[in-house]
Amino acid sequence: MSEVDWRPGCAIETLHARAAALAATRAFFAERGVLEVNTPVLASRTVIDPAIESVAVGGRYLQTSPEYHMKRLLAAGAPSIYQLGPVFRQGEQGRWHNPEFLMLEWYRLGFDAERLMLEVEELVDVLLGPAPCQRVPYRQLLAARFDIDIDHASPDDLASICAQLGYRADSDDAAPSAEEALDLMLAAALADRADGRTFVIQYPPNQAALARVTSSVDRPYAERFELVIDGVEIANGYHELTDADELAHRMAVDASRRGTLGLPVPKRDERLLAAQRHGLPSCAGVALGFDRLLALKLGTQGIAPALTFDWNRA
Amino acid sequence: MAIYATNEFRPGLKVLLEGSPCSILENEFVKPGKGQAFSRVKFRNLNTGRVWERTFRSGETIEGADVLETDMEYLYNDGEFWHFMKTDGSYEQFEAAAAAVGDARQWLKEQDVCSVTLWNDSPISIVPPNFVELEVTETDPGMRGDTAQGGSKPATLSTGAVIKVPLFIEVGETLRIDTRTGEYVSRARD
């Protein structure tokens, strides 16, 4: 008879490291007057983002991020807020992914992307120790790695880069879509930055998600940023979109993409839309994968040893 | 044959990739930010031993390969093929071509048990035992008394393999060889 493996996947010292990191994070926000909040984990609505799949439970959804509820708090008059809580993403399992993970998400009234990035840097300095942090625009990152201008790349250019990256297309659906190609190129470019801290900034407008878009420049960009540490993506932030009509438009685009891909299309969150119509104050927000950050602090080669019980033990 | 999706790719799974049987070494789930999920997979091509890296869209499928690793006793070489027999009591025999035997040929001694990889019931690779004992058929005369100090000389073994041996080794002696490194280990004990 084989013995049942009931033990945690982490060392007992890891519990101390995790508790200390959580305490340091709470102290960080307390010092800055950012209020801790708790919002529902199981709710009637969820994201429509085509690349994020929710776990459905009893006709509701485990939240993939506390974003919608936190924005409703802000629209109702809450000050700058943060939350530490579990989020769930169906099927995201791998060395650096666990379908359930601890998210640190916070919103700062009156901040723009750059000011919030500075605060993210300060928190990471507290948790991992100080180190310099570069900023690289998205287009420049891909241009430097692949010698390509993504705004003028032909499908053939993208396909040939994907082939170099070992992309293997279905026999019946040969070419990667432009979105797929960019995702693949970004993943490769980020994996190359195996050392140090980098913010990828100024995303192309079609990857704005819920960031506002700056269009008063030659090449409009989304005020979105992503923090990558030692090749691992740690945080994703926005200078938040406040325009309710634009939000409704992006939700419709996401819903139609889901339809095209044959994915289920959850109903849109009318309460978020109503809150945003009422008025979301100007703010910036960021979501940070706490377990990954802890794994980097511990120097583990993946997320599992930073969790008490990873997916295969839970 | 079975079809496997990317979330079923595990190290050791045998699949057919671009016409070749491969063993999965590593499957990394990759998902940039809010982007689409991929599997970055390393394969060992079982025909050539080379490592291939491919990236798949998450959820994509590939066909399994009918690959089996099994112990077989080496019987003889008929000049063209190397013949092996299963050790499971079935006495079932297989013939392996030179491409499948590869460098293992220089370590094959009759009645030794090897690990044979079969694809669609044909041997595609042979791994000899980690240690084999082979007789020296040719080497310069030994030097009496020189048993402790370094220094080596080439020796030809009964299989035709040429290895480096200590100076005191003589023709007719049986030596223990590590097949993974091709190095002399010791004199064989009777």
Interface residues (C-beta under 8 A of the other chain):
Chain A: D49 P50 A51 I52 G91 E92 Q93 G94 R95 W96 H97 C162 L165 G166 Y167 R168 A169 D170 P176 E179 E180 L182 D183 L184 L186 A187 L190 A191 Q207 A209 E226 E233 N236
Chain B: N7 E28 F29 V30 K31 P32 G33 K34 G35 Q36 A37 F38 R40 W52 E53 R54 T55 F56 R57 S58 E60
